[in-house]
């Protein structure tokens, strides 16, 4: 496919017209829509593939794109309605973030767009569906396109489900690390506690179309990619290896289900006995043996005869659900391997307790955290 490359004059003309079009918005919405379509077809023609790099002409002008310009482009992509810019704009060398309140006549919604670069597809949690343990209401799909780009579509309640505030999102990440995140809430602004309508205005298909629209491409040349960082989970056990150790170590009365986790270093699962279900989490970390942050963290703990430091924590931290508590056995080995085992009396974060205490006792959590099987990967 032959690509139509943007020239400097094209882009300058685009933004001169965009600013003029903004002034015409209140005068003639119909003209505004016709104008937007004409501008898009006339300027962009055949768009580059999602995985391709922006053209040199795009790179020359991307740094000069303002958040106001990007907000106007977003409004061009929306169905006819009333749009007002929100004070959520933020710009840096690493990202461009902006938002609007949009009303199609059936209740205002908040829409926020973030344009950023990631080092690679595996370095961003946004290229994966959220864990159900952390987002229990999530309804998420992940797809990989033929060009290597990744699309994640998600719907979930934010906060207490009974309140009814929902966040729907689309995240499009190209193979070269350009990432467009569009999020929509069924409330007019972040300050609003209650929903303005039963569901957000735009469907997932409409959010997908906006996230993958080629009109964002030239803006990325003004966004720096973060410097590659060492993978903190490198060398740690895989999710499958962690789960194998856990299931081999659990008391016989315990049954398991709902296994999930990150590729390395973290896994969680549901454990249950006759009293009900409980979330169990296992996290592995690698630290320098004499790191002062670990010395401070474990200062109130105990040191076992083999030199392993152990700290027990009990409380409601990390939860919003009624009556939910967590028990944690946190251990640090002499070589810097940290093993954190946490059990909850709820099935996930943000939901109400389903039992009085977690399914595993503090002693059983301690035994799991001190298990010699973790040392096999040291």
TIMARDO-22493 format. One line per 10 residues: number of its first residue (from 1); their letters; for each residue x, y, z of N, C-alpha, C. Coordinates in pm, whole numbers, plus 32768, in hexadecimal, padded with zeros to 4 digits. Example, Ala and Ser with C-alpha at 12.3 -4.5 7.8 and 13.67 -1.06 7.14 Angstrom:
BEGIN
1) as) 8527,7DC7,830C,84CE,7E3E,830C,8528,7EB6,830C  8505,7F1F,82C4,8557,7F96,82CA,850A,8003,8313
***
This chain:
BEGIN
1) xxxxxxxxxx) 8055,7F89,8000,8000,8000,8000,8058,807C,8000  803B,80D9,7FA8,8088,8156,7FA0,8056,81B4,800D  80B2,81ED,805C,808C,8244,80CA,8094,82D6,809F  8033,8325,80CA,8037,83B5,80B4,807D,83F6,812A  80F3,842C,8116,813F,8464,8184,8115,84F5,819D  8112,8519,821E,80F1,85A1,8244,8169,85FC,822D  8151,8670,81FA,81BB,86D3,81EE,81AC,8739,825C  8213,8789,8270,820E,87F3,82D4,8198,8851,82B9  8185,8873,8239,8118,88CD,8215,8091,888D,8233  8085,8809,821A,8008,87C3,8238,7FE3,87D2,82CA
11) xxxxxxxxxx) 8046,87BB,8320,802A,87BD,83AF,8009,8849,83DE  8055,88AC,83AE,8037,8935,83D5,7FAA,895B,83A7  7F87,8931,832D,7F02,894E,82FB,7E98,8908,8351  7EB7,888C,837A,7E58,8840,83CC,7E37,8889,844E  7E9D,88B9,8491,7E84,88F7,8512,7E4D,8983,8506  7E6E,89C9,849C,7E2D,8A4A,8486,7D99,8A37,8470  7D77,89D2,8421,7CEA,89B5,8407,7CA8,897F,8485  7CF1,892C,84D3,7CB6,88F3,854D,7C90,895F,85B0  7CE6,89C1,85BE,7CC7,8A2D,861C,7C50,8A7E,85EB  7C4A,8A93,8567,7BD7,8ADA,8531,7B58,8A87,8543
21) xxxxxxxxxx) 7B66,8A07,852F,7AF3,89AF,853D,7ABD,89AF,85CB  7B18,89BB,862D,7AEC,89C1,86B8,7A8F,8A38,86CF  7AAF,8AA9,868D,7A5B,8B1E,869C,79D3,8B0A,865B  79D0,8AB9,85F1,7953,8AA0,85AA,78FD,8A36,85EE  7933,89F5,8654,78F0,8983,8692,7863,89A5,86C1  7856,8A16,8704,77D4,8A3A,873D,7774,8A6D,86D1  77AC,8A9A,8661,7758,8AD5,85FA,7714,8A6B,85A6  775F,8A05,857F,7727,89A3,8523,7763,891A,853B  7728,88CA,8594,775A,8843,85AC,775B,87EE,852F  76F8,8800,84D8,76F2,87AE,8460,7768,87CE,8405
31) xxxxxxxxxx) 7780,8853,83F3,77F3,887B,83A2,7875,8846,83DF  787B,8848,8460,78F2,8818,84A5,790F,8786,8483  78A8,8732,8482,78BB,86A6,8464,78E8,8692,83D3  78A6,86DA,8377,78CB,86CE,82EA,795C,86FA,82D6  797E,8768,8318,7A05,879F,830C,7A6C,873B,8340  7A4E,86F9,83B0,7AAC,869B,83EB,7AC5,8625,838E  7A5B,85F2,8353,7A6B,8581,82F8,7ABD,85A8,827E  7A9D,861F,8246,7AE6,864E,81D1,7B7A,8660,81F1  7B96,869A,8264,7C20,86B1,828D,7C6A,862E,829C  7C2A,85CC,82DB,7C6B,854C,82F3,7C8E,8505,8270
41) xxxxxxxxxx) 7C2D,84FD,8217,7C44,84B9,8198,7CAC,8504,8145  7CA1,8588,8141,7CFB,85D7,80EE,7D8A,85D3,811D  7D9E,85CD,81A1,7E26,85D3,81D6,7E67,854B,81DF  7E1B,84E9,820F,7E5B,846D,8239,7E54,83FE,81D0  7DEF,8401,817C,7DE6,839B,8115,7DF7,8311,814F  7E55,82C2,811B,7E71,823C,814E,7EC9,8249,81C9  7E9D,8211,8237,7EE8,821F,82B5,7F52,81B4,82C0  7FC1,81CE,8307,8026,8168,831D,7FF1,80FB,8378  802C,8085,836D,8002,8016,83C2,8026,8033,8453  7FE0,7FEE,84AF,7FF3,8007,853E,8083,7FED,8567
51) xxxxxxxxxx) 80C4,7F8B,852E,814B,7F68,855A,81B8,7FB5,8516  8196,800B,84B5,81FD,8055,846D,8226,80D1,84B7  829A,8105,8497,82CC,817F,84D7,8294,81F9,848F  8282,8269,84D7,8254,82E3,8496,82B7,8310,842C  8286,8353,83C6,82DD,8381,835A,8337,83F1,838B  83A5,840D,8342,83FD,847C,8369,83B2,8500,8372  8351,8517,831A,8305,8593,8320,82B8,859D,83A1  8280,852B,83D0,823A,852A,8450,8299,854F,84C0  8312,8518,84BC,8373,852F,8528,839A,85C1,8533  8398,860B,84C4,83C3,8696,84C9,8360,86EE,8514
61) xxxxxxxxxx) 82E2,86C3,8519,827D,871E,854D,823C,86EF,85CE  8253,8670,85F5,8209,863A,8667,8221,8686,86E8  829C,86B8,86FA,82BB,86FD,8778,826C,877D,8788  823B,87B6,8718,81F3,8834,8720,815D,8825,8731  812C,87AC,873F,809D,8795,874E,8074,87B7,87DD  8014,8811,87EC,7FE9,8839,8872,7F7A,87DD,88A3  7F62,87E0,8926,7EF4,8792,895F,7E6E,87C6,892E  7E66,8848,8913,7DEB,8880,88DB,7DD0,8845,8851  7E39,8839,8800,7E2A,87FB,877C,7DF8,876B,8789  7E35,8720,87E4,7E0F,8695,87F6,7D80,8689,8829
71) xxxxxxxxxx) 7D58,86E4,8880,7CCF,86E4,88B2,7C6B,86FB,8841  7C8F,8754,87E4,7C38,876E,8770,7C2D,86F1,8719  7C9D,86AC,8705,7C9B,8631,86B6,7C41,85C9,86F8  7C4A,85BD,877D,7BF3,8560,87C5,7B61,8581,87AE  7B3F,8600,87B8,7AB4,862A,87A4,7A85,860A,8716  7AE0,8612,86B5,7ABC,85F0,862B,7A95,855D,861D  7ACC,8509,8674,7AB2,8479,866A,7A2F,844F,86AC  79F2,84AA,86F9,797B,8487,8746,78FB,84A0,86F7  7890,8457,8718,780E,8477,86DD,77E4,8504,8707  7781,853B,86C2,7753,85C2,86E0,7727,85CE,8770
81) xxxxxxxxxx) 7757,8636,87B3,7735,864C,883F,777F,86C5,8872  776F,86E0,88F2,77B1,8752,8930,782E,8724,8978  78A0,8764,895C,791F,873E,8999,795E,87B7,89DC  7990,87A3,8A55,79D2,880C,8AA1,7A56,87D5,8AD6  7AC3,881E,8AC2,7B46,87F2,8AF2,7B47,87EB,8B8A  7B89,8784,8BC0,7B95,8772,8C50,7C21,879B,8C7D  7C2F,87C7,8CFA,7CB3,87EE,8D2C,7D08,8776,8D53  7D16,8715,8CF7,7D66,869D,8D11,7DDF,8697,8CB6  7DFA,8706,8C70,7E66,8704,8C0E,7EEE,8702,8C53  7F47,86B1,8C1B,7FD0,86A9,8C4D,8029,8680,8BDA
91) xxxxxxxxxx) 809D,86BF,8BD3,80F7,86A3,8B64,8186,869D,8B98  81D0,863C,8B68,825D,862F,8B8B,82A4,85F2,8B13  8324,85DA,8B22,836E,859B,8AB6,8342,850B,8AA2  8301,84D2,8B08,82DF,8443,8B04,824D,8428,8AE2  81F4,848C,8AEC,8166,846F,8AD5,8118,84EF,8ABC  80A6,84E0,8A7A,8045,854B,8A68,7FBF,8517,8A9C  7F84,8560,8AFC,7F05,8537,8B38,7EA2,85AA,8B31  7E2A,858D,8B06,7DC4,85F5,8AFC,7D3A,85B4,8B05  7CD7,8604,8B2C,7C52,85CC,8B3C,7BE4,8630,8B1D  7B6C,85FB,8B06,7AF8,864F,8AED,7A7F,8615,8B35
101) xxxxxxxxxx) 7A1E,8669,8B4C,7999,863D,8B75,7942,8640,8AF8  7902,85CF,8ADB,78B6,85C3,8A5E,7827,8599,8A7E  77C8,85DE,8A41,7739,85C2,8A59,76F2,85AF,89D3  76BD,8538,89BE,7674,851C,8943,75DF,8537,8952  75BA,8579,89C1,752E,8596,89DB,74EC,8537,8A3D  7538,84D0,8A69,7501,846C,8AC6,7553,8463,8B47  75A2,84CD,8B63,75F4,84CE,8BDB,7687,84DB,8BB8  76CC,8534,8BFE,7759,8550,8BE0,77B3,84DE,8C11  781F,84C6,8BC5,7883,8464,8BEC,790D,84A6,8BEA  796A,846C,8C30,79F4,849C,8C31,7A47,8442,8BD7
111) xxxxxxxxxx) 7A94,847E,8B7C,7AEA,8434,8B21,7B78,846A,8B2F  7BD7,8412,8B45,7C63,8439,8B55,7CB8,83E7,8AF5  7D15,842A,8AB1,7D71,83E9,8A55,7DFF,83FB,8A86  7E4D,8392,8A7E,7EDC,8398,8AA0,7F2B,835F,8A2C  7F8C,83AC,89FD,7FE7,8380,8994,8071,8372,89D3  80AD,82FE,89C7,812F,82E6,8A06,8179,8279,89B9  81F8,826B,89D9,8248,8201,899E,8274,819F,8A0B  827B,8121,89E8,82AD,80BB,8A44,8324,8076,8A01  8385,8046,8A4F,83FC,8009,8A13,83DC,7F94,89B7  837B,7F40,89DE,8353,7ECF,898C,82CB,7E9F,89BB
121) xxxxxxxxxx) 8292,7E43,8971,820A,7E14,898F,8201,7DCB,8A14  826F,7D90,8A42,826D,7D42,8ABD,8285,7D96,8B3A  82AD,7E13,8B28,82D3,7E65,8B9C,825D,7EB3,8BD6  81EA,7EB0,8B95,8177,7EFE,8BC3,8107,7EA2,8BF2  80D9,7EB9,8C6D,8068,7E6C,8CA0,7FE9,7E89,8C4F  7FE5,7EFD,8C0D,7F6F,7F22,8BC0,7F5D,7ECD,8B43  7FC4,7E80,8B1E,7FB4,7E26,8AAB,7F7C,7D9F,8AD6  7F58,7D92,8B56,7F1A,7D16,8B89,7E97,7D3A,8BCE  7E3D,7CDB,8BD2,7DC2,7CF0,8C1E,7DE3,7CF4,8CB3  7D98,7D41,8D00,7DB3,7D48,8D90,7D94,7CC2,8DD4
131) xxxxxxxxxx) 7DD7,7CAA,8E43,7DBC,7C32,8E91,7D33,7C3E,8ED2  7CE8,7BD1,8ED1,7C64,7BD2,8F0D,7C6C,7BEB,8FA3  7CD9,7BC1,8FE3,7CE9,7BDA,9072,7CF1,7C6E,9092  7D22,7CBD,9035,7D2E,7D4D,9049,7CB9,7D99,900C  7C7D,7D62,8FA5,7C0B,7DA1,8F62,7B9C,7D39,8F51  7B57,7D1A,8FBC,7AF7,7CAA,8FB9,7A82,7CBD,8F5B  7A63,7D39,8F34,79F3,7D50,8ED8,7A1F,7D5C,8E47  7AA0,7D48,8E2D,7AD6,7D5C,8DA7,7A9C,7CF9,8D42  7A7A,7D2F,8CCD,7A55,7CDF,8C58,7AB2,7D0C,8BE8  7B17,7CBC,8BCD,7B87,7CE9,8B7C,7BA5,7C87,8B0B
141) xxxxxxxxxx) 7BCC,7CBE,8A98,7BFD,7C6D,8A29,7C83,7CA5,89FB  7CDB,7C4C,89CE,7D5F,7C73,899B,7D72,7C30,8914  7D9B,7C7D,88B1,7DB2,7C45,882C,7E36,7C77,87F4  7E79,7C20,87A8,7EF6,7C42,8766,7EDB,7C44,86D0  7EF6,7CB6,8690,7EDC,7CC5,8602,7F4E,7C8C,85AE  7F36,7C7D,852D,7F9A,7C41,84D4,8019,7C94,84CD  8010,7D18,84E8,8087,7D6D,84E4,80D3,7D6E,8568  80A5,7D1E,85C9,80E9,7D15,8649,80B5,7D73,86B4  805A,7DCF,868F,8021,7E2A,86F2,7FBF,7DE1,874C  7FAA,7E18,87C2,7F54,7DD9,8827,7EE1,7E38,884A
151) xxxxxxxxxx) 7E6A,7E01,8854,7DF4,7E4F,887A,7DB3,7E0F,88F4  7D9F,7E60,895D,7D5D,7E32,89D7,7CDF,7E86,89ED  7C6C,7E45,89F4,7BEE,7E87,8A0F,7BBA,7E58,8A96  7B91,7EB7,8AEB,7B6A,7E92,8B73,7AF2,7EE4,8BA2  7A9B,7EA3,8BED,7A2B,7EE3,8C30,7A2E,7EB8,8CC2  7A24,7F18,8D1E,7A22,7EF5,8DAC,79E3,7F65,8DFC  79B2,7F3F,8E71,797F,7FA2,8ECF,79F4,7FDF,8F1B  79E9,805D,8F3B,7A51,80A2,8F86,7A1E,80BB,9013  7A69,808C,9076,7A3A,8099,9100,79CE,8032,911E  7970,8057,9170,7906,7FFC,919A,78A4,7FE8,9127
161) xxxxxxxxxx) 788B,7F6B,9102,7838,7F4E,908E,77AB,7F85,909D  7776,7F84,9117,76ED,7FB0,912D,76D9,8044,9109  7744,8095,9110,7739,8122,90EC,771E,8131,9057  775B,80DB,9007,773D,80D9,8F79,779B,8124,8F1E  780D,8158,8F52,786D,819E,8EFC,78BF,8135,8EB0  78C0,8142,8E2B,7909,80E4,8DD7,7978,8129,8D89  79E1,80DD,8D6F,7A4F,810B,8D19,7A5D,80A7,8CA7  7A4D,80D8,8C2D,7A64,8088,8BB6,7AE0,80BE,8B71  7B33,8067,8B3B,7BB2,8095,8B03,7BDC,8041,8A8B  7C2F,8081,8A38,7C70,803F,89C8,7D02,8067,89CA
171) xxxxxxxxxx) 7D5B,8005,89C2,7DEB,801F,89C1,7E25,7FDF,8943  7E5C,8033,88EC,7E9A,8004,8870,7F30,801D,8879  7F7F,7FB2,886C,8010,7FBC,8876,804F,7F83,87F9  809C,7FD3,87B1,80DC,7FA6,8737,8159,7F55,8759  818A,7F0D,86F6,8200,7EBA,870C,827A,7F0C,8732  827F,7F8B,8704,82F2,7FE0,8725,82DD,8030,87A5  8272,8014,87F0,8261,804F,8874,8208,80C8,887E  81C9,80F6,8812,816B,8165,881C,80EA,8133,885C  80C0,8176,88C5,804B,8146,8911,7FE4,81B5,8922  7F6A,8198,88F6,7EFB,81F5,8904,7E96,81B8,8963
181) xxxxxxxxxx) 7E77,8201,89CE,7E18,81D2,8A32,7DA2,8232,8A36  7D2B,8201,8A1D,7CB3,8254,8A29,7C58,8214,8A91  7C33,8264,8AF4,7BDD,8235,8B62,7B61,828C,8B69  7AF2,824D,8B8C,7A71,8293,8B91,7A27,8269,8C10  79F1,82CB,8C57,79A3,82B3,8CD0,7914,82E6,8CBD  78B5,82A5,8CFC,782A,82D5,8CF5,780E,833C,8D63  786A,839B,8D6E,7859,8412,8DC2,789E,8486,8D7C  7871,84FF,8D98,789D,8572,8D4B,792C,859C,8D6A  795B,8583,8DE4,79E2,85AC,8E0B,7A12,8554,8E7C  7A92,855F,8E9A,7ACE,8510,8F05,7A95,8536,8F8C
191) xxxxxxxxxx) 7A64,85B1,8F9A,7A2F,85E0,901A,79A3,85AB,9036  7960,8579,8FD1,78D8,8545,8FE3,78DD,84BA,9022  788E,84A6,908C,788C,8424,90CF,7827,83C4,9092  77BD,83F9,9058,7751,83A6,9026,7751,83A4,8F8C  7722,8337,8F50,771D,832F,8EBE,76B5,838E,8E85  76CE,83BB,8E0B,7673,8415,8DC6,7614,83C8,8D6A  7630,8347,8D58,75E0,82F3,8CFF,7602,8262,8D20  75B1,8201,8CF6,75CB,8175,8D1B,7650,8141,8CE8  7674,8161,8C6B,76F0,8132,8C2D,7736,81A7,8BE9  77BA,819B,8BD2,77FE,8201,8B82,77BF,820F,8AF9
201) xxxxxxxxxx) 77D6,8280,8AB9,7794,82A0,8A3A,77CA,824E,89C5  7850,8245,89B9,788D,8201,8947,7897,816C,8960  787B,811E,88FA,7889,808D,8903,791C,8066,88FC  793B,7FE8,891A,79C5,7FBA,890D,79F5,7FC5,887D  799E,7FAC,881E,79C4,7FB9,8791,79EB,8049,8770  79A0,80A8,87A6,79C1,8135,878D,7A43,815C,87D2  7A5A,812A,884B,7AD8,8145,8890,7B4D,8107,8843  7B39,808E,8810,7BA2,804E,87C0,7BC3,80A2,8744  7B5C,80D5,8702,7B73,8126,868A,7BC3,81A3,86AA  7BA9,81E2,871B,7BF3,8259,8743,7C83,8236,8767
211) xxxxxxxxxx) 7C95,81CA,87B4,7D1B,81A4,87E0,7D76,817E,876C  7D3C,8147,8702,7D8D,811A,8691,7D8C,817C,861C  7D51,81F1,862F,7D49,8254,85C4,7DD5,8289,85A2  7DF3,8292,8521,7E78,82BB,84F5,7E95,834E,850C  7E30,839D,8530,7E48,842C,8546,7E9D,8446,85C1  7EB2,83E1,8615,7F0A,83F4,8689,7F9D,83E2,8664  7FBA,83A2,85F4,8042,8375,85DA,80AB,83E4,85DE  808E,8456,859E,80F5,84BD,8595,8116,84FA,861D  80BB,84F0,867E,80D4,852A,8703,8140,84DF,874F  8159,8460,872A,81B8,840F,8775,8249,8438,875F
221) xxxxxxxxxx) 8267,847F,86F2,82F1,84A7,86DB,8322,850B,8743  82C4,854B,878A,82EA,85A6,87F5,82ED,8564,887D  82DE,84E0,8881,82DB,8496,8900,8353,8439,8906  83A3,8447,896C,841A,83F4,897C,83F5,836C,89B6  8439,8306,8987,8429,8281,89C2,847A,827A,8A42  8446,823C,8AAB,8494,822E,8B26,850E,81D7,8B0E  8577,81F3,8B57,85F0,81A2,8B4B,85D4,8114,8B79  8608,80B3,8B2F,85F3,8027,8B59,8626,8010,8BE7  85D5,7FCD,8C36,85F9,7FB0,8CC0,8608,7F19,8CD2  865F,7EEF,8D2D,866A,7E5F,8D48,85E3,7E27,8D77
231) xxxxxxxxxx) 85C1,7DB2,8D48,8544,7D73,8D6F,854F,7D42,8DFF  8501,7D7E,8E5D,850E,7D54,8EEA,84E5,7CC3,8F02  8499,7C89,8EA3,846E,7BFE,8EB6,84C9,7B9A,8E70  8532,7BCB,8E2E,858D,7B71,8DE6,85CB,7B0D,8E46  85CA,7A8F,8E21,8607,7A28,8E75,85AE,79F2,8EE1  8539,7A2F,8EF6,84DE,79FC,8F5B,848A,798B,8F23  844A,7941,8F7A,83F4,78D3,8F4F,8382,7904,8EF7  8359,78B1,8E9B,82E4,78D1,8E4A,8265,78BE,8E9E  81F7,78F2,8E6A,8177,78E0,8EAC,815B,784C,8EC4  8174,77FA,8E60,8159,776B,8E6C,81B0,7729,8ED7
241) xxxxxxxxxx) 822E,7753,8EDF,8288,7719,8F44,825D,7742,8FD1  8234,77BF,8FE1,8205,77ED,9064,818A,779E,908F  812A,778F,9035,80AF,7748,9057,80CB,76B6,9079  812C,7679,9035,814F,75EE,9052,8184,75E1,90E1  81DA,763E,910B,820E,763A,9195,819D,764C,91FA  8145,76AC,91DF,80D9,76C8,923C,807C,7650,924C  804F,7619,91DD,7FED,75AB,91E5,8029,752F,9225  80AC,751C,9216,80EE,74AB,9256,8100,74C0,92ED  80F0,753C,931B,810B,755E,93A7,808D,7578,93F9  801A,7581,93BA,7F9F,75A4,9402,7F6C,7531,9458
251) xxxxxxxxxx) 7F2B,7552,94C6,7EEE,74E8,9518,7E86,7499,94C8  7E6D,741D,94F0,7E15,73C4,94A3,7D85,73F4,94A2  7D5D,7443,9506,7CD3,7470,950D,7CB2,74DC,94A4  7D19,7513,9464,7D08,7585,940A,7CF3,7556,937A  7C91,7594,9338,7C7A,7580,92A9,7C9D,7602,9260  7CC5,75F9,91E2,7CF3,766F,9198,7CA5,7682,9116  7CA4,76FF,90E5,7C66,7721,9066,7C95,77AD,903E  7C6D,77DC,8FC7,7C85,7866,8F9E,7D16,788F,8F9B  7D6E,783D,8F61,7DFC,785D,8F5E,7E1A,78C8,8EF5  7E6E,792A,8F18,7E98,7992,8EBB,7F1B,79CE,8EED
261) xxxxxxxxxx) 7F50,7A2F,8EA3,7FCB,7A6F,8ED0,8012,7AB6,8E5F  8089,7AE9,8E7D,80E0,7B28,8E1B,813A,7ABD,8DDE  817C,7ADC,8D6C,81D4,7A77,8D30,823C,7A40,8D92  8276,7A98,8DE3,82D8,7A6E,8E47,82C5,7ABD,8EC8  82E2,7A7D,8F38,82EC,7AC2,8FB7,826B,7AD5,9006  81F8,7AB6,8FCB,817B,7ACB,9015,8111,7A67,8FE5  80C7,7A33,9046,8054,79DD,9028,7FEE,79EB,9098  7F71,79D7,9077,7F09,79D0,90DE,7EA4,7966,90B7  7E58,793A,9118,7DF4,78D4,9103,7D8D,78DB,9173  7D1C,789F,915B,7CB4,7896,91C1,7CC9,7814,920D
271) xxxxxxxxxx) 7CCA,781D,9291,7CD0,77A6,92E6,7C52,77A3,933B  7C21,772F,9357,7BA4,7725,93A3,7BA3,76A8,93F9  7B5F,76B5,9468,7B41,7644,94BF,7AAB,7646,94D8  7A7E,7607,9543,79EE,7602,955E,79B5,768A,9587  7A0E,76EB,95A7,79E0,776E,95D4,79D0,77D3,9562  79FD,77B1,94E9,79EE,780D,947B,7A70,7829,9431  7A6A,7883,93CF,7AD9,789F,9375,7B35,790A,93AD  7BB3,7906,9383,7C18,7964,93B3,7C7F,7979,9344  7CA8,79F5,9331,7D10,7A13,92CE,7D99,79FE,930C  7DF0,79B6,92C4,7E79,799E,92F1,7ED8,79D5,9287
281) xxxxxxxxxx) 7F35,7A2B,92B1,7F96,7A6A,9256,8024,7A44,927D  8077,7A30,9218,8105,7A14,922C,8155,7A6D,91D0  81B1,7ABA,920B,8204,7B14,91BC,8296,7AFC,91DD  82E8,7AF2,9174,8379,7AE2,9184,83BE,7B62,9153  8423,7B8D,919C,8471,7C03,9176,8504,7BE7,918C  8558,7C2F,9142,85E8,7C21,9152,8622,7CA7,917E  8668,7CA7,91F1,86A6,7D1E,9229,873A,7D05,9242  8786,7D71,9248,8810,7D64,9276,880D,7D43,930B  885D,7CE3,9335,8856,7CB4,93C1,885D,7D22,942B  88A9,7D8A,9412,88BA,7DF3,9477,886E,7E72,9455
291) xxxxxxxxxx) 8805,7E67,9407,87B8,7EDD,93E1,877D,7F1F,945E  8796,7FA0,9477,8765,7FE3,94F0,86CD,7FE6,94F9  8687,7FE2,9488,85F5,7FE3,948B,85BE,7F63,94C7  8601,7EF3,94AB,85D6,7E74,94E5,85F8,7E6F,957A  866A,7EA8,959F,868F,7EAD,962D,8627,7EFC,967B  85F6,7F69,9642,8590,7FBA,9684,850B,7F70,968B  84E7,7F2D,961F,8467,7EE6,961A,8460,7E76,9681  84CE,7E2D,9692,84CE,7DB8,96E8,8503,7DD4,9775  8512,7E52,9799,854E,7E74,981A,84FB,7E42,9890  8477,7E35,987D,8421,7E04,98E9,8402,7D70,98DD
301) xxxxxxxxxx) 8446,7D2C,987F,8430,7C9D,986D,848D,7C4A,98C3  8492,7BCA,98A3,84EA,7B6C,98EB,854C,7B30,9887  85BB,7AFF,98BB,861F,7ABC,9869,8621,7A29,988F  8607,79D2,982F,8604,7942,9848,8693,790D,9854  86A4,7897,988D,872B,785E,989E,877B,7855,981C  8736,7841,97AB,877E,7838,972B,8799,78C0,96EC  8778,792D,9733,8795,79B3,9703,8723,79F7,96B9  86B7,79AF,969F,8646,79EA,9658,85FD,7A4C,96B4  85E1,7AC1,9681,8593,7B24,96CC,84FE,7B0C,96B1  84AD,7B1B,9719,841E,7B01,970D,83D0,7B70,974F
311) xxxxxxxxxx) 836A,7BA1,9708,8313,7C0A,973C,8282,7BE2,9722  8230,7BE7,978C,81A1,7BC7,9781,8151,7C48,9787  80F4,7C55,972A,809B,7CC9,9728,800A,7C98,9723  7FB4,7CDA,9771,7F26,7CBA,9771,7ED5,7D3C,9776  7E71,7D47,971F,7E22,7DC1,9720,7DCB,7DCD,96A5  7D80,7E3B,969B,7D24,7E50,962A,7D61,7E99,95B4  7DE5,7EB3,95B6,7E23,7F06,954F,7E0F,7EC8,94C4  7E01,7F22,9461,7DF4,7EF5,93D7,7D68,7ECC,93AF  7D08,7EDA,940A,7C80,7EAD,93EE,7C1D,7F21,93F9  7BB2,7F17,93AB,7B41,7F73,93B8,7AC1,7F28,93D9
321) xxxxxxxxxx) 7AC7,7EA4,93D5,7A52,7E54,93F1,7A32,7E51,9486  79B4,7E44,94A6,7988,7E42,9532,79BF,7DC7,957B  7A03,7DDF,95EA,7A34,7D73,963E,7AAD,7D29,9608  7AE7,7D56,9599,7B55,7D0D,955B,7BD9,7D28,95A3  7C25,7CBD,95BC,7CA8,7CC7,95FC,7D0D,7C71,95B2  7D8D,7C8A,95CD,7DFA,7C3F,958F,7E5E,7C14,95FA  7E94,7B9C,95EB,7F01,7B6B,963E,7F78,7B50,95E2  7FEF,7B82,9608,8064,7B75,95B1,80DB,7B40,95FF  8121,7ADF,95C1,81A4,7AB2,95F1,820A,7AE0,958A  8260,7B3C,95B3,82C1,7B7B,9559,834D,7B4C,9582
331) xxxxxxxxxx) 8398,7B10,9527,841B,7AD7,954A,8487,7B0A,94EC  84FF,7B17,9522,8572,7B46,94D4,85E9,7AEB,94F1  861B,7AAA,9488,868C,7A4F,9498,8710,7A9A,9491  877A,7A57,94BA,87FE,7A96,94C0,882E,7AC2,9436  8801,7A7D,93CD,882C,7AA0,9346,87D6,7B0B,9305  8775,7B44,9352,8721,7BAF,931F,869E,7B84,92E3  8681,7B01,92E2,8601,7AD2,92AE,8594,7AED,9316  852E,7B37,92EB,84BE,7B57,9343,8443,7B09,9316  8403,7AC4,9376,838A,7A75,935B,831A,7AAC,93B2  82B1,7ADE,9372,8240,7B1B,93B8,81C5,7AC6,93A0
341) xxxxxxxxxx) 818A,7A94,940B,8112,7A3F,9400,80A1,7A84,944C  8033,7A9F,9407,7FC2,7AE8,9442,7F40,7A9C,942C  7EF3,7A8F,9494,7E6D,7A52,948B,7E05,7AB8,94B7  7D90,7AB4,9478,7D24,7B12,9493,7CA6,7AC6,94BB  7C4F,7B08,9503,7BCD,7ACB,9522,7B63,7AF4,94BC  7B91,7B23,9448,7B3C,7B46,93D7,7B74,7B02,935B  7B23,7AF9,92F3,7B4C,7AB5,9279,7BA0,7B0C,921E  7BA4,7B90,9237,7BEF,7BEE,91E4,7BF9,7C73,922E  7C4A,7CCD,91F9,7C50,7D55,922F,7BD0,7DA1,920A  7BA2,7DF4,9267,7B31,7E49,924A,7AA9,7E08,925D
351) xxxxxxxxxx) 7AA4,7D8B,928A,7A24,7D4A,92A2,7A17,7D2A,9337  799C,7D11,9362,7983,7CF9,93F0,79BB,7C72,941D  79D8,7C69,949E,7A07,7BEC,94D9,799B,7B80,94CC  79C9,7B06,94B5,796B,7A95,94AE,797F,7A33,9521  79DC,7A53,9579,79F9,79FF,95ED,7A3A,7A56,9659  7A40,7A26,96D2,7A75,7A76,9741,7B0A,7A8B,9734  7B55,7A21,9711,7BE6,7A27,9706,7C12,79E6,9683  7C8E,79FF,9656,7CC0,79BA,95DF,7CC2,7922,95F2  7CC5,78DB,9584,7CBE,7848,9589,7D3D,780A,95C3  7DAD,784F,95B7,7E2B,781D,95EE,7E50,786B,966B
361) xxxxxxxxxx) 7E82,7824,96CF,7EAB,7865,974C,7F30,78AD,9737  7F56,7902,9797,7FD6,7947,9790,8048,78E1,978E  803A,7876,97DC,80A0,780E,97DD,80B0,77CA,9756  803F,77AF,9714,8046,776F,9690,807F,77CD,9627  8060,784E,9631,809C,78B0,95D6,8133,78BA,95EC  815C,78B5,966B,81EA,78BA,968C,8234,7842,9652  81F9,77CC,9662,8239,7753,962C,8249,775E,9594  81E5,7796,9552,81ED,77A5,94C0,8258,780A,9499  8262,7879,94E2,82C6,78DE,94C3,8355,78AD,94DB  8366,7853,953D,83EA,781F,955F,840B,779D,9516
371) xxxxxxxx) 83B4,7770,94C0,83C4,76F1,9479,8449,76EE,942D  8493,7680,943D,8513,7673,93F8,8506,766E,9361  848E,7650,932F,847C,7646,929E,8498,76C9,9256  8485,773C,929B,84A2,77BD,925C,8538,77CC,9242  858A,778A,928F,861A,7799,9281,8651,7751,9206  85FF,76FE,91C5,862E,76B5,9150,864C,7710,90DB  8613,778B,90DB,862E,77E8,906E,8690,7855,9098  86CA,784B,910E,8727,78B0,913E,87AC,78A7,90F6
***
